Structure formats: C-alpha cells, structure tokens
Amino acid sequence: MVDGVEAGFVGGEMPTQAADLEENDIQEVSVLQGEKAKTLNRGNAANGVVLITTKK
C-alpha cells in the first residue's frame, strides 16, 4: 500500500504506483503481518502487507 492505496503485484512485477516512487519521496516503510495485515487487505495478505508513506 502506498499512502493508504492498495497496490497489487501483477505477474510478479512491482505495480507502477510503487515503482514510480523516488527514494527521496519516501518518508516511512513498515510491514504488517498476521491479523492486522489480513484485516487491512481484506484477507489477501497471507505473507503480510508493506506500507509505504510518502512525504507530503
């Protein structure tokens, strides 16, 4: 997720939304696992969710 918007991987490739980020634009990267990740991603997060927050 980038700034609260879901970004899914398609065919093993990084989605455009995340791939277009510049390193200097990223404020924070965190990983959620377990029930919190499943709740946030409607049950589609067996391996966790990466949350990217950009500088605004």
PDBQT receptor file of N, H, CA, C and O in Angstrom, charges set to zero:
ATOM      1  N   MET A   1       0.839  -1.165   0.000  1.00  0.00    +0.000 N 
ATOM      2  CA  MET A   1       0.000   0.000   0.000  1.00  0.00    +0.000 C 
ATOM      3  C   MET A   1       0.891   1.238   0.000  1.00  0.00    +0.000 C 
ATOM      4  O   MET A   1       1.887   1.318   0.719  1.00  0.00    +0.000 OA
ATOM      5  N   VAL A   2       0.501   2.186  -0.823  1.00  0.00    +0.000 N 
ATOM      6  H   VAL A   2      -0.308   2.121  -1.407  1.00  0.00    +0.000 HD
ATOM      7  CA  VAL A   2       1.221   3.452  -0.890  1.00  0.00    +0.000 C 
ATOM      8  C   VAL A   2       0.250   4.548  -0.467  1.00  0.00    +0.000 C 
ATOM      9  O   VAL A   2      -0.760   4.787  -1.129  1.00  0.00    +0.000 OA
ATOM     10  N   ASP A   3       0.563   5.205   0.633  1.00  0.00    +0.000 N 
ATOM     11  H   ASP A   3       1.383   5.012   1.171  1.00  0.00    +0.000 HD
ATOM     12  CA  ASP A   3      -0.301   6.258   1.185  1.00  0.00    +0.000 C 
ATOM     13  C   ASP A   3      -1.749   5.795   1.344  1.00  0.00    +0.000 C 
ATOM     14  O   ASP A   3      -2.686   6.546   1.071  1.00  0.00    +0.000 OA
ATOM     15  N   GLY A   4      -1.917   4.563   1.783  1.00  0.00    +0.000 N 
ATOM     16  H   GLY A   4      -1.156   3.953   2.005  1.00  0.00    +0.000 HD
ATOM     17  CA  GLY A   4      -3.243   4.035   2.055  1.00  0.00    +0.000 C 
ATOM     18  C   GLY A   4      -3.987   3.492   0.853  1.00  0.00    +0.000 C 
ATOM     19  O   GLY A   4      -5.134   3.064   0.985  1.00  0.00    +0.000 OA
ATOM     20  N   VAL A   5      -3.364   3.496  -0.320  1.00  0.00    +0.000 N 
ATOM     21  H   VAL A   5      -2.433   3.843  -0.427  1.00  0.00    +0.000 HD
ATOM     22  CA  VAL A   5      -3.999   2.987  -1.534  1.00  0.00    +0.000 C 
ATOM     23  C   VAL A   5      -3.377   1.642  -1.877  1.00  0.00    +0.000 C 
ATOM     24  O   VAL A   5      -2.156   1.515  -1.957  1.00  0.00    +0.000 OA
ATOM     25  N   GLU A   6      -4.224   0.643  -2.077  1.00  0.00    +0.000 N 
ATOM     26  H   GLU A   6      -5.217   0.746  -2.012  1.00  0.00    +0.000 HD
ATOM     27  CA  GLU A   6      -3.750  -0.700  -2.372  1.00  0.00    +0.000 C 
ATOM     28  C   GLU A   6      -3.035  -0.742  -3.713  1.00  0.00    +0.000 C 
ATOM     29  O   GLU A   6      -3.513  -0.188  -4.703  1.00  0.00    +0.000 OA
ATOM     30  N   ALA A   7      -1.891  -1.403  -3.733  1.00  0.00    +0.000 N 
ATOM     31  H   ALA A   7      -1.504  -1.854  -2.929  1.00  0.00    +0.000 HD
ATOM     32  CA  ALA A   7      -1.128  -1.611  -4.963  1.00  0.00    +0.000 C 
ATOM     33  C   ALA A   7      -0.767  -3.083  -5.015  1.00  0.00    +0.000 C 
ATOM     34  O   ALA A   7       0.017  -3.552  -4.190  1.00  0.00    +0.000 OA
ATOM     35  N   GLY A   8      -1.315  -3.817  -5.957  1.00  0.00    +0.000 N 
ATOM     36  H   GLY A   8      -1.951  -3.437  -6.627  1.00  0.00    +0.000 HD
ATOM     37  CA  GLY A   8      -1.071  -5.251  -6.040  1.00  0.00    +0.000 C 
ATOM     38  C   GLY A   8      -0.008  -5.585  -7.065  1.00  0.00    +0.000 C 
ATOM     39  O   GLY A   8       0.182  -4.846  -8.031  1.00  0.00    +0.000 OA
ATOM     40  N   PHE A   9       0.681  -6.686  -6.863  1.00  0.00    +0.000 N 
ATOM     41  H   PHE A   9       0.526  -7.286  -6.078  1.00  0.00    +0.000 HD
ATOM     42  CA  PHE A   9       1.678  -7.141  -7.818  1.00  0.00    +0.000 C 
ATOM     43  C   PHE A   9       0.977  -7.918  -8.919  1.00  0.00    +0.000 C 
ATOM     44  O   PHE A   9       0.107  -8.748  -8.658  1.00  0.00    +0.000 OA
ATOM     45  N   VAL A  10       1.371  -7.635 -10.153  1.00  0.00    +0.000 N 
ATOM     46  H   VAL A  10       2.078  -6.961 -10.365  1.00  0.00    +0.000 HD
ATOM     47  CA  VAL A  10       0.768  -8.292 -11.311  1.00  0.00    +0.000 C 
ATOM     48  C   VAL A  10       1.864  -9.040 -12.045  1.00  0.00    +0.000 C 
ATOM     49  O   VAL A  10       2.839  -8.436 -12.492  1.00  0.00    +0.000 OA
ATOM     50  N   GLY A  11       1.714 -10.335 -12.170  1.00  0.00    +0.000 N 
ATOM     51  H   GLY A  11       0.922 -10.825 -11.806  1.00  0.00    +0.000 HD
ATOM     52  CA  GLY A  11       2.709 -11.127 -12.882  1.00  0.00    +0.000 C 
ATOM     53  C   GLY A  11       4.089 -11.063 -12.270  1.00  0.00    +0.000 C 
ATOM     54  O   GLY A  11       5.089 -11.194 -12.977  1.00  0.00    +0.000 OA
ATOM     55  N   GLY A  12       4.161 -10.861 -10.952  1.00  0.00    +0.000 N 
ATOM     56  H   GLY A  12       3.349 -10.755 -10.378  1.00  0.00    +0.000 HD
ATOM     57  CA  GLY A  12       5.444 -10.817 -10.265  1.00  0.00    +0.000 C 
ATOM     58  C   GLY A  12       6.174  -9.493 -10.409  1.00  0.00    +0.000 C 
ATOM     59  O   GLY A  12       7.288  -9.349  -9.906  1.00  0.00    +0.000 OA
ATOM     60  N   GLU A  13       5.566  -8.518 -11.089  1.00  0.00    +0.000 N 
ATOM     61  H   GLU A  13       4.661  -8.636 -11.498  1.00  0.00    +0.000 HD
ATOM     62  CA  GLU A  13       6.208  -7.223 -11.275  1.00  0.00    +0.000 C 
ATOM     63  C   GLU A  13       5.632  -6.196 -10.309  1.00  0.00    +0.000 C 
ATOM     64  O   GLU A  13       4.458  -6.255  -9.941  1.00  0.00    +0.000 OA
ATOM     65  N   MET A  14       6.478  -5.259  -9.908  1.00  0.00    +0.000 N 
ATOM     66  H   MET A  14       7.431  -5.212 -10.207  1.00  0.00    +0.000 HD
ATOM     67  CA  MET A  14       6.050  -4.209  -8.993  1.00  0.00    +0.000 C 
ATOM     68  C   MET A  14       5.043  -3.299  -9.704  1.00  0.00    +0.000 C 
ATOM     69  O   MET A  14       5.244  -2.944 -10.865  1.00  0.00    +0.000 OA
ATOM     70  N   PRO A  15       3.985  -2.928  -9.027  1.00  0.00    +0.000 N 
ATOM     71  CA  PRO A  15       2.999  -2.050  -9.651  1.00  0.00    +0.000 C 
ATOM     72  C   PRO A  15       3.579  -0.679  -9.951  1.00  0.00    +0.000 C 
ATOM     73  O   PRO A  15       4.489  -0.215  -9.263  1.00  0.00    +0.000 OA
ATOM     74  N   THR A  16       3.052  -0.038 -10.973  1.00  0.00    +0.000 N 
ATOM     75  H   THR A  16       2.314  -0.415 -11.531  1.00  0.00    +0.000 HD
ATOM     76  CA  THR A  16       3.546   1.269 -11.396  1.00  0.00    +0.000 C 
ATOM     77  C   THR A  16       3.565   2.250 -10.239  1.00  0.00    +0.000 C 
ATOM     78  O   THR A  16       4.529   3.000 -10.084  1.00  0.00    +0.000 OA
ATOM     79  N   GLN A  17       2.527   2.259  -9.430  1.00  0.00    +0.000 N 
ATOM     80  H   GLN A  17       1.744   1.650  -9.556  1.00  0.00    +0.000 HD
ATOM     81  CA  GLN A  17       2.411   3.207  -8.330  1.00  0.00    +0.000 C 
ATOM     82  C   GLN A  17       3.638   3.149  -7.421  1.00  0.00    +0.000 C 
ATOM     83  O   GLN A  17       4.187   4.189  -7.059  1.00  0.00    +0.000 OA
ATOM     84  N   ALA A  18       4.068   1.955  -7.053  1.00  0.00    +0.000 N 
ATOM     85  H   ALA A  18       3.622   1.110  -7.347  1.00  0.00    +0.000 HD
ATOM     86  CA  ALA A  18       5.228   1.813  -6.171  1.00  0.00    +0.000 C 
ATOM     87  C   ALA A  18       6.534   1.968  -6.948  1.00  0.00    +0.000 C 
ATOM     88  O   ALA A  18       7.501   2.522  -6.426  1.00  0.00    +0.000 OA
ATOM     89  N   ALA A  19       6.568   1.489  -8.173  1.00  0.00    +0.000 N 
ATOM     90  H   ALA A  19       5.782   1.038  -8.597  1.00  0.00    +0.000 HD
ATOM     91  CA  ALA A  19       7.791   1.550  -8.974  1.00  0.00    +0.000 C 
ATOM     92  C   ALA A  19       8.159   2.981  -9.338  1.00  0.00    +0.000 C 
ATOM     93  O   ALA A  19       9.333   3.275  -9.563  1.00  0.00    +0.000 OA
ATOM     94  N   ASP A  20       7.183   3.870  -9.401  1.00  0.00    +0.000 N 
ATOM     95  H   ASP A  20       6.229   3.631  -9.219  1.00  0.00    +0.000 HD
ATOM     96  CA  ASP A  20       7.428   5.255  -9.779  1.00  0.00    +0.000 C 
ATOM     97  C   ASP A  20       7.930   6.118  -8.636  1.00  0.00    +0.000 C 
ATOM     98  O   ASP A  20       8.257   7.283  -8.858  1.00  0.00    +0.000 OA
ATOM     99  N   LEU A  21       8.001   5.597  -7.441  1.00  0.00    +0.000 N 
ATOM    100  H   LEU A  21       7.735   4.650  -7.261  1.00  0.00    +0.000 HD
ATOM    101  CA  LEU A  21       8.444   6.390  -6.293  1.00  0.00    +0.000 C 
ATOM    102  C   LEU A  21       9.946   6.646  -6.345  1.00  0.00    +0.000 C 
ATOM    103  O   LEU A  21      10.737   5.760  -6.671  1.00  0.00    +0.000 OA
ATOM    104  N   GLU A  22      10.309   7.854  -6.023  1.00  0.00    +0.000 N 
ATOM    105  H   GLU A  22       9.667   8.574  -5.758  1.00  0.00    +0.000 HD
ATOM    106  CA  GLU A  22      11.721   8.199  -5.880  1.00  0.00    +0.000 C 
ATOM    107  C   GLU A  22      12.124   7.930  -4.431  1.00  0.00    +0.000 C 
ATOM    108  O   GLU A  22      11.328   8.136  -3.515  1.00  0.00    +0.000 OA
ATOM    109  N   GLU A  23      13.328   7.480  -4.229  1.00  0.00    +0.000 N 
ATOM    110  H   GLU A  23      13.975   7.313  -4.973  1.00  0.00    +0.000 HD
ATOM    111  CA  GLU A  23      13.800   7.162  -2.880  1.00  0.00    +0.000 C 
ATOM    112  C   GLU A  23      13.643   8.351  -1.931  1.00  0.00    +0.000 C 
ATOM    113  O   GLU A  23      13.290   8.167  -0.766  1.00  0.00    +0.000 OA
ATOM    114  N   ASN A  24      13.897   9.545  -2.408  1.00  0.00    +0.000 N 
ATOM    115  H   ASN A  24      14.184   9.694  -3.354  1.00  0.00    +0.000 HD
ATOM    116  CA  ASN A  24      13.817  10.741  -1.562  1.00  0.00    +0.000 C 
ATOM    117  C   ASN A  24      12.382  11.135  -1.223  1.00  0.00    +0.000 C 
ATOM    118  O   ASN A  24      12.165  11.962  -0.337  1.00  0.00    +0.000 OA
ATOM    119  N   ASP A  25      11.403  10.558  -1.912  1.00  0.00    +0.000 N 
ATOM    120  H   ASP A  25      11.579   9.886  -2.632  1.00  0.00    +0.000 HD
ATOM    121  CA  ASP A  25       9.992  10.862  -1.645  1.00  0.00    +0.000 C 
ATOM    122  C   ASP A  25       9.402   9.994  -0.536  1.00  0.00    +0.000 C 
ATOM    123  O   ASP A  25       8.303  10.268  -0.054  1.00  0.00    +0.000 OA
ATOM    124  N   ILE A  26      10.122   8.951  -0.128  1.00  0.00    +0.000 N 
ATOM    125  H   ILE A  26      11.015   8.728  -0.519  1.00  0.00    +0.000 HD
ATOM    126  CA  ILE A  26       9.602   8.013   0.864  1.00  0.00    +0.000 C 
ATOM    127  C   ILE A  26       9.925   8.505   2.270  1.00  0.00    +0.000 C 
ATOM    128  O   ILE A  26      11.077   8.784   2.603  1.00  0.00    +0.000 OA
ATOM    129  N   GLN A  27       8.874   8.602   3.084  1.00  0.00    +0.000 N 
ATOM    130  H   GLN A  27       7.939   8.375   2.813  1.00  0.00    +0.000 HD
ATOM    131  CA  GLN A  27       9.052   9.019   4.480  1.00  0.00    +0.000 C 
ATOM    132  C   GLN A  27       9.243   7.803   5.375  1.00  0.00    +0.000 C 
ATOM    133  O   GLN A  27      10.098   7.811   6.261  1.00  0.00    +0.000 OA
ATOM    134  N   GLU A  28       8.442   6.743   5.147  1.00  0.00    +0.000 N 
ATOM    135  H   GLU A  28       7.747   6.736   4.428  1.00  0.00    +0.000 HD
ATOM    136  CA  GLU A  28       8.473   5.579   6.031  1.00  0.00    +0.000 C 
ATOM    137  C   GLU A  28       8.031   4.322   5.281  1.00  0.00    +0.000 C 
ATOM    138  O   GLU A  28       7.152   4.371   4.421  1.00  0.00    +0.000 OA
ATOM    139  N   VAL A  29       8.652   3.209   5.624  1.00  0.00    +0.000 N 
ATOM    140  H   VAL A  29       9.365   3.169   6.323  1.00  0.00    +0.000 HD
ATOM    141  CA  VAL A  29       8.255   1.899   5.119  1.00  0.00    +0.000 C 
ATOM    142  C   VAL A  29       8.078   0.992   6.322  1.00  0.00    +0.000 C 
ATOM    143  O   VAL A  29       8.965   0.897   7.171  1.00  0.00    +0.000 OA
ATOM    144  N   SER A  30       6.930   0.324   6.398  1.00  0.00    +0.000 N 
ATOM    145  H   SER A  30       6.210   0.401   5.709  1.00  0.00    +0.000 HD
ATOM    146  CA  SER A  30       6.700  -0.609   7.501  1.00  0.00    +0.000 C 
ATOM    147  C   SER A  30       6.004  -1.856   6.974  1.00  0.00    +0.000 C 
ATOM    148  O   SER A  30       5.427  -1.852   5.887  1.00  0.00    +0.000 OA
ATOM    149  N   VAL A  31       6.069  -2.917   7.762  1.00  0.00    +0.000 N 
ATOM    150  H   VAL A  31       6.537  -2.920   8.646  1.00  0.00    +0.000 HD
ATOM    151  CA  VAL A  31       5.477  -4.195   7.377  1.00  0.00    +0.000 C 
ATOM    152  C   VAL A  31       4.489  -4.627   8.449  1.00  0.00    +0.000 C 
ATOM    153  O   VAL A  31       4.815  -4.651   9.636  1.00  0.00    +0.000 OA
ATOM    154  N   LEU A  32       3.292  -4.964   8.025  1.00  0.00    +0.000 N 
ATOM    155  H   LEU A  32       3.027  -4.944   7.061  1.00  0.00    +0.000 HD
ATOM    156  CA  LEU A  32       2.285  -5.533   8.933  1.00  0.00    +0.000 C 
ATOM    157  C   LEU A  32       2.156  -7.005   8.623  1.00  0.00    +0.000 C 
ATOM    158  O   LEU A  32       2.165  -7.405   7.459  1.00  0.00    +0.000 OA
ATOM    159  N   GLN A  33       2.036  -7.815   9.661  1.00  0.00    +0.000 N 
ATOM    160  H   GLN A  33       2.029  -7.490  10.607  1.00  0.00    +0.000 HD
ATOM    161  CA  GLN A  33       1.837  -9.248   9.477  1.00  0.00    +0.000 C 
ATOM    162  C   GLN A  33       0.695  -9.717  10.361  1.00  0.00    +0.000 C 
ATOM    163  O   GLN A  33       0.264  -9.009  11.272  1.00  0.00    +0.000 OA
ATOM    164  N   GLY A  34       0.219 -10.903  10.084  1.00  0.00    +0.000 N 
ATOM    165  H   GLY A  34       0.569 -11.478   9.345  1.00  0.00    +0.000 HD
ATOM    166  CA  GLY A  34      -0.818 -11.504  10.904  1.00  0.00    +0.000 C 
ATOM    167  C   GLY A  34      -2.194 -10.930  10.646  1.00  0.00    +0.000 C 
ATOM    168  O   GLY A  34      -2.519 -10.537   9.526  1.00  0.00    +0.000 OA
ATOM    169  N   GLU A  35      -2.998 -10.886  11.694  1.00  0.00    +0.000 N 
ATOM    170  H   GLU A  35      -2.733 -11.206  12.604  1.00  0.00    +0.000 HD
ATOM    171  CA  GLU A  35      -4.399 -10.472  11.579  1.00  0.00    +0.000 C 
ATOM    172  C   GLU A  35      -4.552  -9.022  11.129  1.00  0.00    +0.000 C 
ATOM    173  O   GLU A  35      -5.479  -8.697  10.385  1.00  0.00    +0.000 OA
ATOM    174  N   LYS A  36      -3.659  -8.157  11.570  1.00  0.00    +0.000 N 
ATOM    175  H   LYS A  36      -2.906  -8.420  12.174  1.00  0.00    +0.000 HD
ATOM    176  CA  LYS A  36      -3.745  -6.749  11.147  1.00  0.00    +0.000 C 
ATOM    177  C   LYS A  36      -3.589  -6.625   9.636  1.00  0.00    +0.000 C 
ATOM    178  O   LYS A  36      -4.305  -5.856   8.996  1.00  0.00    +0.000 OA
ATOM    179  N   ALA A  37      -2.661  -7.375   9.071  1.00  0.00    +0.000 N 
ATOM    180  H   ALA A  37      -2.079  -8.000   9.591  1.00  0.00    +0.000 HD
ATOM    181  CA  ALA A  37      -2.452  -7.341   7.622  1.00  0.00    +0.000 C 
ATOM    182  C   ALA A  37      -3.664  -7.898   6.885  1.00  0.00    +0.000 C 
ATOM    183  O   ALA A  37      -4.091  -7.339   5.875  1.00  0.00    +0.000 OA
ATOM    184  N   LYS A  38      -4.216  -8.993   7.388  1.00  0.00    +0.000 N 
ATOM    185  H   LYS A  38      -3.869  -9.447   8.209  1.00  0.00    +0.000 HD
ATOM    186  CA  LYS A  38      -5.385  -9.596   6.745  1.00  0.00    +0.000 C 
ATOM    187  C   LYS A  38      -6.582  -8.653   6.788  1.00  0.00    +0.000 C 
ATOM    188  O   LYS A  38      -7.329  -8.541   5.816  1.00  0.00    +0.000 OA
ATOM    189  N   THR A  39      -6.759  -7.983   7.912  1.00  0.00    +0.000 N 
ATOM    190  H   THR A  39      -6.153  -8.074   8.702  1.00  0.00    +0.000 HD
ATOM    191  CA  THR A  39      -7.873  -7.038   8.055  1.00  0.00    +0.000 C 
ATOM    192  C   THR A  39      -7.703  -5.866   7.100  1.00  0.00    +0.000 C 
ATOM    193  O   THR A  39      -8.656  -5.459   6.435  1.00  0.00    +0.000 OA
ATOM    194  N   LEU A  40      -6.500  -5.329   7.031  1.00  0.00    +0.000 N 
ATOM    195  H   LEU A  40      -5.726  -5.660   7.571  1.00  0.00    +0.000 HD
ATOM    196  CA  LEU A  40      -6.225  -4.177   6.183  1.00  0.00    +0.000 C 
ATOM    197  C   LEU A  40      -6.398  -4.515   4.706  1.00  0.00    +0.000 C 
ATOM    198  O   LEU A  40      -6.872  -3.686   3.929  1.00  0.00    +0.000 OA
ATOM    199  N   ASN A  41      -6.021  -5.712   4.324  1.00  0.00    +0.000 N 
ATOM    200  H   ASN A  41      -5.636  -6.385   4.955  1.00  0.00    +0.000 HD
ATOM    201  CA  ASN A  41      -6.026  -6.100   2.912  1.00  0.00    +0.000 C 
ATOM    202  C   ASN A  41      -7.117  -7.119   2.598  1.00  0.00    +0.000 C 
ATOM    203  O   ASN A  41      -6.959  -7.932   1.688  1.00  0.00    +0.000 OA
ATOM    204  N   ARG A  42      -8.209  -7.082   3.334  1.00  0.00    +0.000 N 
ATOM    205  H   ARG A  42      -8.337  -6.421   4.073  1.00  0.00    +0.000 HD
ATOM    206  CA  ARG A  42      -9.386  -7.937   3.112  1.00  0.00    +0.000 C 
ATOM    207  C   ARG A  42      -9.040  -9.426   2.969  1.00  0.00    +0.000 C 
ATOM    208  O   ARG A  42      -9.590 -10.118   2.112  1.00  0.00    +0.000 OA
ATOM    209  N   GLY A  43      -8.134  -9.905   3.808  1.00  0.00    +0.000 N 
ATOM    210  H   GLY A  43      -7.687  -9.343   4.504  1.00  0.00    +0.000 HD
ATOM    211  CA  GLY A  43      -7.815 -11.323   3.836  1.00  0.00    +0.000 C 
ATOM    212  C   GLY A  43      -6.821 -11.769   2.787  1.00  0.00    +0.000 C 
ATOM    213  O   GLY A  43      -6.515 -12.959   2.717  1.00  0.00    +0.000 OA
ATOM    214  N   ASN A  44      -6.301 -10.868   1.967  1.00  0.00    +0.000 N 
ATOM    215  H   ASN A  44      -6.549  -9.901   2.024  1.00  0.00    +0.000 HD
ATOM    216  CA  ASN A  44      -5.368 -11.231   0.902  1.00  0.00    +0.000 C 
ATOM    217  C   ASN A  44      -3.918 -10.961   1.274  1.00  0.00    +0.000 C 
ATOM    218  O   ASN A  44      -3.117 -10.586   0.418  1.00  0.00    +0.000 OA
ATOM    219  N   ALA A  45      -3.581 -11.144   2.518  1.00  0.00    +0.000 N 
ATOM    220  H   ALA A  45      -4.231 -11.448   3.214  1.00  0.00    +0.000 HD
ATOM    221  CA  ALA A  45      -2.228 -10.789   2.957  1.00  0.00    +0.000 C 
ATOM    222  C   ALA A  45      -1.597 -11.899   3.778  1.00  0.00    +0.000 C 
ATOM    223  O   ALA A  45      -1.150 -11.664   4.900  1.00  0.00    +0.000 OA
ATOM    224  N   ALA A  46      -1.557 -13.089   3.237  1.00  0.00    +0.000 N 
ATOM    225  H   ALA A  46      -1.921 -13.279   2.325  1.00  0.00    +0.000 HD
ATOM    226  CA  ALA A  46      -1.017 -14.226   3.975  1.00  0.00    +0.000 C 
ATOM    227  C   ALA A  46       0.438 -14.007   4.381  1.00  0.00    +0.000 C 
ATOM    228  O   ALA A  46       0.869 -14.498   5.424  1.00  0.00    +0.000 OA
ATOM    229  N   ASN A  47       1.200 -13.274   3.564  1.00  0.00    +0.000 N 
ATOM    230  H   ASN A  47       0.850 -12.875   2.717  1.00  0.00    +0.000 HD
ATOM    231  CA  ASN A  47       2.614 -13.029   3.855  1.00  0.00    +0.000 C 
ATOM    232  C   ASN A  47       2.878 -11.645   4.436  1.00  0.00    +0.000 C 
ATOM    233  O   ASN A  47       4.027 -11.290   4.699  1.00  0.00    +0.000 OA
ATOM    234  N   GLY A  48       1.831 -10.870   4.634  1.00  0.00    +0.000 N 
ATOM    235  H   GLY A  48       0.898 -11.158   4.421  1.00  0.00    +0.000 HD
ATOM    236  CA  GLY A  48       1.984  -9.539   5.200  1.00  0.00    +0.000 C 
ATOM    237  C   GLY A  48       1.689  -8.447   4.191  1.00  0.00    +0.000 C 
ATOM    238  O   GLY A  48       1.403  -8.721   3.026  1.00  0.00    +0.000 OA
ATOM    239  N   VAL A  49       1.762  -7.207   4.651  1.00  0.00    +0.000 N 
ATOM    240  H   VAL A  49       1.995  -6.985   5.597  1.00  0.00    +0.000 HD
ATOM    241  CA  VAL A  49       1.499  -6.029   3.829  1.00  0.00    +0.000 C 
ATOM    242  C   VAL A  49       2.632  -5.037   4.045  1.00  0.00    +0.000 C 
ATOM    243  O   VAL A  49       3.021  -4.773   5.183  1.00  0.00    +0.000 OA
ATOM    244  N   VAL A  50       3.158  -4.490   2.968  1.00  0.00    +0.000 N 
ATOM    245  H   VAL A  50       2.843  -4.703   2.043  1.00  0.00    +0.000 HD
ATOM    246  CA  VAL A  50       4.171  -3.445   3.044  1.00  0.00    +0.000 C 
ATOM    247  C   VAL A  50       3.447  -2.107   2.929  1.00  0.00    +0.000 C 
ATOM    248  O   VAL A  50       2.718  -1.870   1.965  1.00  0.00    +0.000 OA
ATOM    249  N   LEU A  51       3.650  -1.238   3.910  1.00  0.00    +0.000 N 
ATOM    250  H   LEU A  51       4.242  -1.430   4.693  1.00  0.00    +0.000 HD
ATOM    251  CA  LEU A  51       3.040   0.088   3.912  1.00  0.00    +0.000 C 
ATOM    252  C   LEU A  51       4.112   1.123   3.608  1.00  0.00    +0.000 C 
ATOM    253  O   LEU A  51       5.125   1.204   4.302  1.00  0.00    +0.000 OA
ATOM    254  N   ILE A  52       3.880   1.915   2.563  1.00  0.00    +0.000 N 
ATOM    255  H   ILE A  52       3.057   1.849   1.999  1.00  0.00    +0.000 HD
ATOM    256  CA  ILE A  52       4.823   2.964   2.188  1.00  0.00    +0.000 C 
ATOM    257  C   ILE A  52       4.111   4.299   2.381  1.00  0.00    +0.000 C 
ATOM    258  O   ILE A  52       3.036   4.529   1.828  1.00  0.00    +0.000 OA
ATOM    259  N   THR A  53       4.723   5.171   3.169  1.00  0.00    +0.000 N 
ATOM    260  H   THR A  53       5.597   4.984   3.619  1.00  0.00    +0.000 HD
ATOM    261  CA  THR A  53       4.196   6.516   3.386  1.00  0.00    +0.000 C 
ATOM    262  C   THR A  53       5.162   7.493   2.716  1.00  0.00    +0.000 C 
ATOM    263  O   THR A  53       6.368   7.469   2.964  1.00  0.00    +0.000 OA
ATOM    264  N   THR A  54       4.603   8.352   1.861  1.00  0.00    +0.000 N 
ATOM    265  H   THR A  54       3.624   8.372   1.659  1.00  0.00    +0.000 HD
ATOM    266  CA  THR A  54       5.447   9.321   1.171  1.00  0.00    +0.000 C 
ATOM    267  C   THR A  54       5.434  10.654   1.915  1.00  0.00    +0.000 C 
ATOM    268  O   THR A  54       4.544  10.935   2.718  1.00  0.00    +0.000 OA
ATOM    269  N   LYS A  55       6.440  11.458   1.623  1.00  0.00    +0.000 N 
ATOM    270  H   LYS A  55       7.163  11.230   0.970  1.00  0.00    +0.000 HD
ATOM    271  CA  LYS A  55       6.478  12.814   2.171  1.00  0.00    +0.000 C 
ATOM    272  C   LYS A  55       5.426  13.609   1.439  1.00  0.00    +0.000 C 
ATOM    273  O   LYS A  55       5.253  13.456   0.230  1.00  0.00    +0.000 OA
ATOM    274  N   LYS A  56       4.725  14.454   2.159  1.00  0.00    +0.000 N 
ATOM    275  H   LYS A  56       4.866  14.579   3.142  1.00  0.00    +0.000 HD
ATOM    276  CA  LYS A  56       3.648  15.201   1.526  1.00  0.00    +0.000 C 
ATOM    277  C   LYS A  56       3.950  16.665   1.462  1.00  0.00    +0.000 C 
ATOM    278  O   LYS A  56       3.140  17.441   0.954  1.00  0.00    +0.000 OA
TER     279      LYS A  56
